[in-house]
Structures are given as C-alpha cells and as structure tokens.
C-alpha cells in the first residue's frame, strides 16, 4: 500500500507536470490553475489536510509557471479561483 502524498511531494508533482506539459501552451496560466484545482481535489480525497493540499498545489503551480516565464499575476488570480472552487466543493471555509 502506498503512503499518502506529502505537501512537498504534491508541490513537486504539480510543478513537474506544468513544466513538462505546458512549455508551448498559449494558455499556461489557465491550464495550470485547472491542474492545481484537480490536484487539490485529489489530495483532499486522498486524506491530505486542506492547508497542505492548497499550499502544495499552489506553490507547485506558481513555481512551474515561474520556470516557464509565464504571467504570474494572471496565474495568481486564476489560482485563487481554483482554490476557492476546490474549497467550496469540499465544504471548506
């Protein structure tokens, strides 16, 4: 049986996915926010504490976008929306 993923492992997985799959994407910030939202939902479903899930996914998304030299202000707004949506779906205030 696999042990649960840590926040640091989630951050690394999100960052690596973004860097490898969004290099040539014209919509990298939006795609990264979508990916982070899915990662948060999956992490919460796997039992990761909410704070760690949100922190790991957002840090991974932003660091991946930074490595790709993408628009971080735009990405930040989209990530806030993704975090809010994930929190609402999980009934977290």
C-alpha positions as CSV (number, residue, x, y, z in Angstrom):
1,X,0.0,0.0,0.0
2,X,1.3,3.4,-0.9
3,X,1.7,6.0,1.8
4,X,-0.2,9.3,1.4
5,X,1.5,12.0,-0.6
6,X,3.0,14.9,1.4
7,X,2.6,18.6,0.6
8,X,6.1,18.7,-0.7
9,X,5.5,15.7,-3.0
10,X,2.3,17.3,-4.3
11,X,4.1,20.6,-5.0
12,X,6.9,18.7,-6.9
13,X,4.3,16.7,-8.9
14,X,2.3,19.7,-9.9
15,X,5.4,21.7,-10.8
16,X,6.8,18.9,-12.9
17,X,3.5,18.3,-14.7
18,X,3.2,22.0,-15.5
19,X,6.8,22.3,-16.8
20,X,6.6,19.2,-18.9
21,X,3.1,19.7,-20.4
22,X,2.7,23.4,-20.7
23,X,6.0,24.5,-22.3
24,X,4.3,25.5,-25.5
25,X,0.9,26.3,-24.2
26,X,-0.5,29.7,-25.0
27,X,-2.9,29.3,-22.1
28,X,-0.4,28.1,-19.5
29,X,-1.8,30.1,-16.5
30,X,-5.4,28.8,-17.1
31,X,-4.2,25.3,-17.6
32,X,-2.0,25.4,-14.5
33,X,-5.0,26.7,-12.4
34,X,-7.1,23.8,-13.7
35,X,-4.4,21.3,-12.9
36,X,-3.9,22.8,-9.5
37,X,-7.6,22.6,-8.8
38,X,-7.7,18.9,-9.8
39,X,-4.6,18.2,-7.7
40,X,-6.2,19.8,-4.7
41,X,-9.4,17.8,-5.1
42,X,-7.4,14.6,-5.5
43,X,-5.2,15.3,-2.5
44,X,-8.3,16.1,-0.3
45,X,-10.0,12.9,-1.5
46,X,-6.8,11.0,-0.5
47,X,-6.9,12.4,3.0
48,X,-4.4,15.2,2.9
49,X,-5.2,18.1,5.3
50,X,-6.7,21.0,3.4
51,X,-4.0,23.5,4.2
52,X,-1.3,21.2,3.0
53,X,-3.2,20.4,-0.2
54,X,-3.8,24.0,-1.1
55,X,-0.3,25.1,-0.3
56,X,1.4,22.3,-2.2
57,X,-0.7,22.6,-5.3
58,X,-0.5,26.4,-5.5
59,X,3.3,26.5,-4.8
60,X,3.8,23.8,-7.4
61,X,1.7,25.7,-10.0
62,X,3.4,29.0,-9.4
63,X,6.9,27.6,-9.3
64,X,6.2,25.7,-12.6
65,X,4.9,28.8,-14.2
66,X,7.8,30.9,-13.0
67,X,10.2,28.4,-14.6
68,X,8.3,28.7,-17.8
69,X,8.4,32.5,-17.5
70,X,4.6,32.9,-17.6
71,X,2.4,35.7,-16.5
72,X,2.3,35.2,-12.7
73,X,-0.2,37.9,-11.8
74,X,-2.8,36.4,-14.2
75,X,-2.0,32.9,-12.9
76,X,-2.4,34.1,-9.3
77,X,-5.9,35.3,-10.0
78,X,-6.8,32.1,-11.7
79,X,-5.3,30.0,-8.9
80,X,-7.3,31.9,-6.3
81,X,-10.5,31.0,-8.3
82,X,-9.4,27.3,-8.5
83,X,-8.6,27.2,-4.8
84,X,-12.0,28.8,-4.0
85,X,-13.8,26.3,-6.2
86,X,-12.0,23.4,-4.6
87,X,-12.8,24.6,-1.1
88,X,-16.4,25.1,-2.0
89,X,-16.6,21.6,-3.4
90,X,-15.1,20.1,-0.3
91,X,-17.2,22.3,2.0
92,X,-14.2,24.1,3.5
93,X,-14.4,27.6,4.6
